[in-house]
Amino acid sequence: MRHSKFTAMAALAAVLMMSGCTSSGVDKTKTTAIQPAAKDIDTSDLAQGKAQFRDANYGLAEKHFRKAVELKADNAEAWMGLAASYDELGRFDFADRAYGQLLKVAGRKPQIVNNMGYSQLLRGNRKKARALLLEAKAGMADPTVVNANLALLNKG
């Protein structure tokens, strides 16, 4: 009895395998391709990057900002967050690349120059930091943040 059950199961498996190999039942009707929904970086990776950065989770912030710029390479806010995350992680080589891309996307704006100055401050490049921070201060209507960075520079 056991042998006949095994034989019946083996025969059934063989039939199922053979029927799976045929293409006679495939519907060959052409259909319209449906485009994948574009991922909205404002509510996903960009927002997550900002939240992680605020919580000082710079590695996670970097991950989300990097994904955001991969999805939308002209997003200045994502490039700024990515550069700042790299600064906080001490990855200044990557920060310089991100600042380079940011300048291409957004131009030489005072807020960007301020962040670049802070980056130089973190590296200990005091002379370069001062020059960048003073450039940023000259272009800002409200230089509060730049003044704070200059105070840090003067303190050290």
Solvent accessible surface area in square Angstrom, and as a share of the most:
residue,aa,sasa,rsa
1,M,189,0.85
2,R,211,0.77
3,H,144,0.64
4,S,68,0.44
5,K,134,0.57
6,F,143,0.59
7,T,71,0.41
8,A,63,0.49
9,M,126,0.56
10,A,49,0.38
11,A,55,0.42
12,L,97,0.48
13,A,49,0.38
14,A,46,0.36
15,V,94,0.54
16,L,112,0.56
17,M,139,0.62
18,M,142,0.63
19,S,66,0.43
20,G,64,0.62
21,C,115,0.69
22,T,89,0.52
23,S,71,0.46
24,S,109,0.71
25,G,78,0.75
26,V,90,0.52
27,D,116,0.60
28,K,163,0.69
29,T,95,0.55
30,K,190,0.81
31,T,123,0.71
32,T,121,0.70
33,A,82,0.64
34,I,164,0.83
35,Q,145,0.65
36,P,116,0.73
37,A,99,0.77
38,A,99,0.77
39,K,109,0.46
40,D,79,0.41
41,I,8,0.04
42,D,90,0.47
43,T,104,0.61
44,S,31,0.20
45,D,5,0.03
46,L,6,0.03
47,A,41,0.32
48,Q,81,0.36
49,G,0,0.00
50,K,71,0.30
51,A,31,0.24
52,Q,34,0.15
53,F,62,0.26
54,R,173,0.63
55,D,97,0.50
56,A,59,0.46
57,N,61,0.31
58,Y,56,0.21
59,G,39,0.38
60,L,87,0.43
61,A,0,0.00
62,E,22,0.10
63,K,88,0.37
64,H,31,0.14
65,F,6,0.03
66,R,90,0.33
67,K,71,0.30
68,A,0,0.00
69,V,10,0.06
70,E,119,0.53
71,L,88,0.44
72,K,97,0.41
73,A,68,0.53
74,D,91,0.47
75,N,21,0.11
76,A,33,0.26
77,E,89,0.40
78,A,0,0.00
79,W,33,0.11
80,M,43,0.19
81,G,10,0.10
82,L,7,0.03
83,A,0,0.00
84,A,19,0.14
85,S,0,0.00
86,Y,24,0.09
87,D,7,0.04
88,E,66,0.29
89,L,80,0.40
90,G,40,0.39
91,R,107,0.39
92,F,53,0.22
93,D,78,0.40
94,F,61,0.26
95,A,0,0.00
96,D,70,0.36
97,R,166,0.60
98,A,2,0.02
99,Y,8,0.03
100,G,29,0.28
101,Q,69,0.31
102,L,2,0.01
103,L,46,0.23
104,K,158,0.67
105,V,54,0.31
106,A,23,0.18
107,G,31,0.30
108,R,130,0.47
109,K,103,0.44
110,P,38,0.24
111,Q,99,0.44
112,I,6,0.03
113,V,2,0.01
114,N,7,0.04
115,N,36,0.19
116,M,30,0.13
117,G,0,0.00
118,Y,62,0.24
119,S,1,0.00
120,Q,13,0.06
121,L,29,0.14
122,L,71,0.35
123,R,61,0.22
124,G,49,0.47
125,N,64,0.33
126,R,98,0.36
127,K,182,0.77
128,K,118,0.50
129,A,0,0.00
130,R,90,0.33
131,A,64,0.49
132,L,17,0.09
133,L,0,0.00
134,L,88,0.44
135,E,75,0.34
136,A,0,0.00
137,K,77,0.33
138,A,93,0.72
139,G,49,0.47
140,M,35,0.16
141,A,113,0.87
142,D,99,0.51
143,P,36,0.23
144,T,88,0.51
145,V,90,0.52
146,V,0,0.00
147,N,61,0.31
148,A,56,0.43
149,N,13,0.07
150,L,17,0.08
151,A,60,0.46
152,L,85,0.43
153,L,0,0.00
154,N,98,0.50
155,K,171,0.72
156,G,80,0.77
